Amino acid sequence: MCHACVMEDVKRSMMSRRSLFAGAAAAGTAALALGALSARPALAQSTGKVVDLTHVFDEKFPTFDGKPGIAYEEAVNIDQAGYQLWKLTIFEHSGTHIDAPLHFSKDGKSVAELAPESLICPLCVIDLTAKARDDANAMVEPADIEAWVSANGEIPKGACVAMNSGWAAKVASPEFRNDAAGNFAFPGFSTAATDMLAGMEVGAIGVDTLSLDPGNSTDLAVHHSWLPSGRFGIEGLANLDQMPAKGATLFVGAPKHARGTGGPARILAMM
Amino acid sequence: MCHACVMEDVKRSMMSRRSLFAGAAAAGTAALALGALSARPALAQSTGKVVDLTHVFDEKFPTFDGKPGIAYEEAVNIDQAGYQLWKLTIFEHSGTHIDAPLHFSKDGKSVAELAPESLICPLCVIDLTAKARDDANAMVEPADIEAWVSANGEIPKGACVAMNSGWAAKVASPEFRNDAAGNFAFPGFSTAATDMLAGMEVGAIGVDTLSLDPGNSTDLAVHHSWLPSGRFGIEGLANLDQMPAKGATLFVGAPKHARGTGGPARILAMM
């Protein structure tokens, strides 16, 4: 890290504790004008290493409702036409995918209406693996955010804060979705944590599980508060265990179909 | 531009003319190991301005075969469930989208198999608007590439070279696809140009039209040579008229469904 960067880092650490709590208390879950975000990714420090945070999506990929998220039908045959292509049937909220505000609010922004600036942003990764080993329905709580800030400095405005619960490694097993009794069981965010992140003007949250809310949620409270506030979420992230806690830039390749409530997305990170 | 950058630029300009022709002659259309690309985007000069090169995709978006590329069916109703989502039917090669090698070769890479490093790359834009005004089926020819190199220096390995023909402005009109007689009519690349780009180890080509080949092509020769060589293409780009000839970084949000021959993609550029 260059000398100027070290200085900047020390300054940020000193400021972070007071602005964190002041910001969270003052702003609450007020709607965020994502198009007006001032913070830009720290691309100047880029090493150029690209990590793909997207799972391969196919008929076997686990889904929230348990039905296949994608189906394939041959549309053009290469032996007949010299080229080939599929007619796909896709349920929007399957695979590694985006939740747009419209998913949980009638007048929310569609995935096509998200501000392009919000789709390239700093990535902050909260390590929840230890808590998730003890409790399959563990939640990111305000204490986890405070610990992240103490260790790493303030969370940049417009960032995506992602939970690494270790769940991506279970994606091919029934454990990704259910406990031994067949109940939903996976980690997620608490609303106390997402309210705090909203106060910090965070733009997006991400999870390596099937849902922003933990598996044992009965009210999908994070979906109902975070998305209608104008922010988006990313579900089913891969490879977060390869990411540093901070310093990477996230590229959110959200689909852009009109009236879309979300959809399978290509998520890349640059170190 | 910093002093070191100016020096580098002068050096590159001096080298460009001889390496251009030597490289093109020696390498021909040999397959490219996209995963081993050495050049990385010049993100250090980033201003952070993001330009969305993706059209909004809906039932009216023009397609190659003339049929709607996407259809919507309500899967979950918000009044009944508290949230909403669509079941989508999508033909892979519609909207702003990717052509993966598998589209034109039985054993080519699927869209899920493209190297992640190849999806974040330098963007070079060739202005074909003057030629396209005179001829709706104008092609990017080797002379257009030579002129670009003379003005801008060597094309970086792994870059995406995109044609700005001005066609994106016609997207809502029948002229985007057909001439007055109802024949396909839109600009594209010539194989002489794409063979030259392959020799320069360019990773992708992009067009603001319906096809990599021009509308009056009878053999889709660019598709048949470029894609089976292991490279990809992007069709239906928007907003290339807002881009500089060089210096931007392209983020290719290609979908990642297994066995995919391509598909609607989110394409963003950072200045």
Interface residues (C-beta under 8 A of the other chain):
Chain A: R40 P41 L43 A44 S46 G48 V50 V51 D52 T54 H55 V56 F57 D58 I70 Y72 A75 I78 G82 Y83 Q84 L85 W86 K87 L88 T89 I90 F91 E92 H93 G95 T96 L102 H103 F104 K106 A112 P116 E117 L119 I120 L220 H223 H224 F251 V252 G253 A254 P255 K256 H257 A258 R259 G260 T261 G262 G263 P264 A265 R266 L268 M270
Chain B: R40 P41 L43 A44 S46 G48 V50 V51 D52 T54 H55 V56 F57 D58 I70 Y72 A75 I78 G82 Y83 Q84 L85 W86 K87 L88 T89 I90 F91 E92 H93 G95 T96 L102 H103 F104 K106 A112 P116 E117 L119 I120 L220 H223 H224 F251 V252 G253 A254 P255 K256 H257 A258 R259 G260 T261 G262 G263 P264 A265 R266 L268 M270
